Amino acid sequence: EKRIAFDVIEKLNIQSLDNLLEIGCGTGNILIPLSFFSKNVVGIDNKNAIDKLLDRIKVENLKGIVGDFLKINTANMGKFEKILIYSVLHYLPDKEALYFFIDKALSLLNKDGMLLLGDIPNVSLKERFLKSDSGKLFDKRWKQEVNKESERAIFDSCDTFEFDDNGIFELMQHIKNQGYKVYL
């Protein structure tokens, strides 16, 4: 997890004059480090997360916006050179919400801007991994770690939108159809 911010900086080619938006920023584990490399950073998340984020660091170039990105008015937010959506998309309820979310994010992107969709759980990738020798070993160790029914219930109760290879390719095509370059 400590390497995520550096990976994002590299993939988004973050520059000191960039205005960056992180949708679903949580308490700032990624956004705070990015604030040292960007001109301005804005994070959007629920009130509890934004309150904790703003308690953690006081810097002039960081702003928190409270709300559900699907519902907030973004008309006066301006445009961003870089947008990060990390470990968020699988919490959307369905494909319609997913495309609405992506289209809304793209509407906030500068003409030559970059958007990074990171940490998208892919069930096809998971299946391939669990069939490998290292995946079998990982699964065995995981089952030993999470051996209590109550702990399993926590993991099993998360209601998330599932992506597979085809869903990721469909999402990429959706973005490409709007005139954006798309990389996996």
C-alpha positions in Angstrom: 0.0 0.0 0.0 2.9 2.4 0.6 3.8 2.1 -3.1 0.4 3.1 -4.4 1.0 6.9 -4.4 4.3 6.5 -6.3 2.6 4.2 -8.8 -0.2 6.8 -9.3 2.3 9.6 -9.7 4.1 7.6 -12.4 1.0 6.4 -14.2 -0.7 9.8 -14.2 2.6 11.6 -14.9 1.6 14.1 -12.1 3.3 17.4 -12.5 3.7 20.3 -10.1 1.2 22.5 -12.0 -1.5 19.8 -12.1 -5.0 20.2 -10.6 -5.9 16.7 -9.4 -9.2 15.2 -8.3 -9.6 12.0 -6.4 -13.1 10.6 -6.3 -13.5 8.4 -3.3 -10.5 9.7 -1.6 -11.3 8.2 1.8 -9.1 9.7 4.6 -6.4 10.7 2.2 -4.0 7.7 2.1 -3.3 8.4 -1.5 -4.5 12.0 -1.8 -2.2 13.5 0.9 1.0 12.2 -0.7 -0.2 13.5 -4.1 -0.8 16.9 -2.6 3.0 17.3 -2.4 3.4 16.8 -6.1 0.4 18.7 -7.5 -0.7 22.3 -7.6 -4.1 21.7 -6.2 -5.9 18.5 -5.0 -9.5 17.9 -4.4 -11.0 14.9 -2.7 -14.6 13.8 -2.8 -16.0 11.3 -0.2 -18.5 11.0 2.6 -18.5 13.4 5.5 -16.8 11.1 7.9 -13.9 10.4 5.5 -13.5 14.1 4.5 -13.5 15.2 8.2 -10.8 12.7 9.0 -8.8 13.7 5.9 -8.9 17.4 6.8 -8.0 16.6 10.4 -4.9 14.7 9.2 -3.3 17.5 7.3 -3.6 21.2 6.9 -2.3 22.4 3.6 -3.5 25.2 1.4 -3.6 23.2 -1.8 -6.0 20.4 -0.5 -9.8 20.7 -0.5 -12.3 18.2 0.5 -15.8 17.9 -0.9 -18.5 16.0 1.1 -21.0 14.0 -0.9 -21.8 11.1 -3.1 -20.2 11.8 -6.5 -23.2 10.4 -8.3 -25.4 13.0 -6.7 -23.3 16.1 -6.1 -23.4 19.1 -8.4 -20.1 19.4 -10.2 -21.0 22.3 -12.5 -18.7 24.8 -10.6 -15.8 22.4 -9.9 -13.8 23.4 -13.0 -11.6 21.0 -14.9 -8.7 18.8 -13.8 -5.5 17.7 -15.5 -5.6 14.5 -13.5 -8.4 12.5 -12.0 -7.9 9.4 -9.8 -10.6 6.8 -9.1 -9.0 4.1 -6.9 -10.8 1.2 -5.4 -14.2 2.7 -5.9 -15.9 1.4 -9.0 -16.9 -2.0 -7.5 -19.0 -0.2 -4.9 -21.4 1.1 -7.5 -24.7 -0.7 -7.7 -24.8 -1.6 -11.4 -23.6 -1.0 -14.9 -25.8 2.0 -15.4 -24.4 3.8 -12.3 -20.9 2.8 -13.4 -21.2 4.5 -16.8 -22.9 7.5 -15.3 -20.1 7.8 -12.8 -17.4 7.5 -15.5 -19.1 10.0 -17.8 -19.5 12.5 -15.0 -15.8 12.1 -14.1 -14.7 12.5 -17.8 -16.8 15.7 -17.9 -14.4 17.1 -15.3 -11.3 16.2 -17.2 -9.3 18.8 -19.2 -8.9 18.2 -22.9 -5.5 16.7 -22.6 -6.0 15.3 -19.1 -5.6 11.8 -17.7 -7.9 9.7 -15.7 -6.7 6.6 -13.8 -9.1 3.9 -12.8 -7.2 1.8 -10.3 -7.7 -1.3 -8.1 -10.6 -2.8 -10.0 -11.3 -6.3 -8.7 -11.5 -8.6 -11.7 -13.1 -12.0 -11.0 -11.6 -13.5 -14.2 -8.1 -12.5 -13.1 -8.9 -13.9 -9.6 -10.0 -17.2 -11.1 -6.8 -17.5 -13.2 -4.7 -16.7 -10.1 -6.4 -19.2 -7.9 -5.7 -21.9 -10.5 -2.0 -21.2 -10.4 0.4 -22.8 -7.9 1.0 -19.5 -6.1 -2.7 -18.8 -6.1 -3.5 -22.2 -4.5 -0.9 -21.5 -1.8 -2.3 -18.0 -1.2 -5.8 -19.4 -1.0 -4.8 -22.0 1.5 -3.1 -19.5 3.7 -6.0 -17.0 3.4 -8.5 -19.7 4.5 -6.3 -20.4 7.5 -6.1 -16.7 8.4 -9.9 -16.1 8.1 -11.0 -19.2 9.9 -13.8 -17.8 12.1 -17.3 -17.7 10.7 -17.8 -14.1 11.9 -14.7 -12.9 10.0 -15.8 -14.7 6.9 -19.2 -13.1 7.2 -17.7 -9.7 7.1 -15.9 -10.4 3.8 -18.9 -12.3 2.3 -21.4 -9.5 3.2 -19.7 -6.8 1.1 -22.2 -6.0 -1.7 -20.1 -5.1 -4.7 -20.4 -4.8 -8.4 -18.4 -7.5 -10.1 -16.0 -7.0 -13.0 -14.7 -9.7 -15.2 -12.4 -9.4 -18.3 -15.3 -8.6 -20.6 -16.7 -6.0 -18.2 -13.4 -4.2 -18.1 -13.0 -4.3 -21.9 -16.6 -3.0 -22.2 -15.7 -0.1 -19.9 -12.6 0.6 -21.9 -14.6 0.6 -25.1 -17.2 3.0 -23.5 -14.5 5.5 -22.7 -12.8 5.0 -26.1 -16.2 5.6 -27.9 -16.2 9.1 -26.3 -12.9 10.0 -28.0 -10.4 9.2 -25.2 -7.3 7.1 -25.5 -7.5 4.0 -23.2 -4.7 1.8 -21.8 -4.9 -1.3 -19.7 
